[in-house]
Amino acid sequence: MNVAPFKLERYFAKYEFTTCYLFSCSDCDGFPMSYVLEQATAEELQWWEQLRLGYTESEGSSLLREAICPLYESIRPQQLVVSSPGEANFILMNSLLQPGDHLVCMRPAYQSLYQVARDVGAQLSFWEPEPDSWRFDPDRLESLLRPNTRLIIINFPHNPTGAFPSPEEHARIIELAARRGIYLFSDEMYRLLTHPPQAEIPAVCDRYERGISLWGMAKTFGLAGLRIGWTATHDTEVLANILRYKDYLSICNSAPSEVLATIALRHAQRFIQPNLHKILTNLRLFEDFVAARPGVFEFIPPRAGSVGFVKLRLAQPAQQFSEALLHETGIMAVPSEMFEYGQQHLRVGFGRESFPRVLEVLGQYLQG
Ligand SMILES: Cc1ncc(COP(=O)(O)O)c(C=O)c1O
């Protein structure tokens, strides 16, 4: 299998660690390790201090899987496999799809959600939102389904638009899959970063036997450097497939990362609340920023998650604008070309402390 380059990750690899200002990160600032350990009880601290750096259980340490369970209604440790999110995604697409199978994925989307399926040789249809609201209409999804549709891929809270369905719309998506026995892969990497007053939606794995939920430490918890994520599902075959492939990939997870993730999850609100507060504060700032520049931007605020997608009302394509911005100011912005979604949008990341300063520099650039 030949894998196509991951445009967004290559773009980050090129600039993320060399440029001055980041405008488009999807993760929240990484918490310091000292902050994680400050949350630990005496017992949890011992897990850290007495940790032995051997291999761990390939499905994820039992302590970690037990700490993940309270995030779900119906998931037990044996219904979880811990891996990096990208590894889980890669395995799922390879194990669920054959050349000629049909799948539907949202667009715009994080590229790996559809690219691996495309590289496997599956037939891909895109479910696109209404551009004036970012609403993904379930009727439109229904019209894309075919007799050979094997998989639907959703991602709410959505990267990059911040789209988030009502509980009724979400239930309808599950029903569309369940009525036909279609696997429903739900990337829930930004779960619980729901902006009030939006109502929470359940994890797909809690509502459907063939529902597969993906989540991890990077976004909601601000711990991307742990490289820990997990797949939760009641489908035993799917879980067995992940383990079968994982033996050829990472084999097991990093032992220190598993302990730190366990501690963080046992004190989850200490991570979620500061992140959500930062996101909402930065979002308000950005709303004022765009309102003051109606000739430049058009913005539909996100309803959940740490990112949004702002429209540029300029003649220049977004990629060209981003390149000039980077060159002139050192601000790295991700253009919609990275999402195969036109040439008019930029992703905005609200999870960073430095956001007000980035806006200041951007404001000066637009004025000059
Ligand atoms: C929707 C989505 N899924 C999966 C991932 C991968 O998460 P991680 O960076 O923890 O591997 C990302 C990262 O940006 C994402 O936005």
The ligand as a Gaussian input file, in Angstrom:
#p B3LYP/6-31G(d) Opt

LIG

0 1
 C       -9.721000      14.971000      14.393000
 C       -8.387000      14.471000      14.841000
 N       -8.201000      13.163000      15.000000
 C       -7.018000      12.651000      15.399000
 C       -5.951000      13.477000      15.653000
 C       -4.651000      12.879000      16.089000
 O       -4.418000      13.083000      17.452000
 P       -2.968000      12.916000      18.059000
 O       -2.223000      14.134000      17.657000
 O       -3.120000      12.794000      19.508000
 O       -2.370000      11.704000      17.439000
 C       -6.087000      14.857000      15.474000
 C       -4.939000      15.766000      15.686000
 O       -4.921000      16.898000      15.271000
 C       -7.343000      15.375000      15.068000
 O       -7.561000      16.677000      14.905000

